[in-house]
Amino acid sequence: MKSFGGMISCDLMGFRRRYKGWRIDQRKLILAISVLAMTGTVLLTLLGVEKTHEAYLEVKSSRESGDISNLDKEKFNPVISTASHVPVLGAEETHEAYLEVKSSRESGDVSNLDKEKFNDPKVVAQPLRTSPASRSEKPIWSLAPDQTLVYAKKELSNAPIVIEDPDLYAPIFRNVSVFKRSYELMERILKVYIYRDGVRPIFHKPHLTGIYASEGWFMKLMEGNKQFVVRDPYKAHLFYLPYSARQLELALYVPDSHNLRPLSLFLKDYVNMIAAKYPFWNRTQGSDHFLVACHDWGPYTTKEHDELRKNTIKALCNADVSEGVFIFGRDVSLPETTIRSTKRPLRYVGGKPVSQRSILAFFAGHMHGRVRPMLVKYWRGKDEDMKIYGPLPNRVSKNMSYIQHMKSSKFCICPMGYEVNSPRIVEAIYYQCVPVIIADNFVPPFDEVLDWIAFSVIVAEKDIPKLKEILSAIPLRRYISMQKSVKMLQKHFLWHSKPIKYDLFHMILHSIWFNRLNQIQIQQQ
């Protein structure tokens, strides 16, 4: 085949033979032809740009008006179909999928979603969302703390649906999608300022052993944290009051005086000092401040200061809604964990499989409060399936220890003591025994995110005489599901000397963060 240049040369030679009297400069002619060809290409490009610009103006006008119904679909569909390498769902299919997701999200139940549909490569993108991509919006890092909280609150209302997550067992959560998104936002955004004021041992000295160890372990890990803690209080979303209710009791309570007012007055004076020295308390009347107290007296030490009692986020083991101190939806129910060794907090964790749990129900403990004497009255020595004791007798513990009893029981009875909380709830979780909670007016730990019906039995105090009937009525399949949920729940109640994702330290901090977000009011545009 002849080259393009050769073809032009031949044509020019023939042209010269026919028109001998003309003088033609071949180089100039080739240049002229090239210029004409380039001009034609440019004109075609400009025509395309003009059409594209018309389309852009049409889209821009529709976007600004909020009405896209008048767009010329024929004009835009060819572009989409040639540019996309992934098949696109039709409008009807997309709308059906959207309604299915919307219904499941509102009900909190994603078990009925058609997983095949959503695993299909056709559904590869989340619905379009107007957010950080807009040039008119500021990046998150540049927002003030209160603006960041508003952003996070809006994000929760559009949490992507979680079908399966290897790190989270969906059945134990009220809404695993909301929890995961909230946790991600906490990791990405949350900053905490810790007041340095306050002298030891009441402040900054954690108590790490015994049944009140939760407040101490949280203090220790919070003060040693680098991810969430900031030195600049103006960057903080939350402010931590680092005192120990247990240390407050040891330092100020007069034994057998039955007078808690000195403790309350001490805490009142501390908060007043903080409010006078810094501007942060008065900005929100304490609603962005929090405390963590596991001692039974924790709620009562806040009573002398109205803003501390009403506004502050209180993480309390004694989560009793009937006392007028614990506020459901604002405050956090703190797990009561018994720590015997600070070096080995996870010692004895684990349990036997269902097939080796021969005891229907077990309880042993001192006769504190109103519920335990009633439990012993109806069930001690009355039924072989119900191992109910006061303090575990020596003749029994010689053959099987307290921990071995819990690991060998299907259900572990967790009655309230002097107050509504009980360390047996977390002990049951550690030993993979389904907890049976008997404490009217008690809010279980992390109730804002966990679905306690999935892995525990809650029995009203008046139903203690029917306890065996209630437990025996639970089908085996249901029990196996509950016991599996307890095992999957366990990691969320474990302390680690170096916190890991989703552990107890992070769960406490998340619930404080989550409840703070719930207090944020978003102005409707």
Protein Blocks (a to p, Z undefined) as FASTA:
>chain_A
ZZfklmmmmmmmmmmmmmmmbccdfklmmmmmmmmmmmmmmmmmmmmmmmmmmmmmmmmm
mmmnopaklpcfklmmmmmmmmpcbdcddfklmmmmmmmmmmmmmnopaklpcfklmmpm
klmbccddddfklmkbccfklpcfklmmmmmmmmmmmgccdfbdfkbcfklpmblmlmmm
mmmmmmmmoccdddfehcdfkgopacfedjklmmmmmmmmmmmpcklpcfblklpfbdcd
dbdfklmmmmmmcghklpaklmmmmmmmmmmmmmmmpmklmmnnopagccddfbfklmmm
mmmpmklmmmpccddfblcfknomacghjaccddddddfbfklmmgoiacddfklmmbfb
dcddddehjklmmmmmmmgopafklccdddddfklmmmocfklmmmmpfbdcdddffbmb
dfklmmmmmnopacddddehiacehklmpcfklmpccddfklmmmmmmmmmmpcfklmmm
mmmmmmmmmmmmcccfbdcehilklmmmmmmmmmmmmmpccddZZ
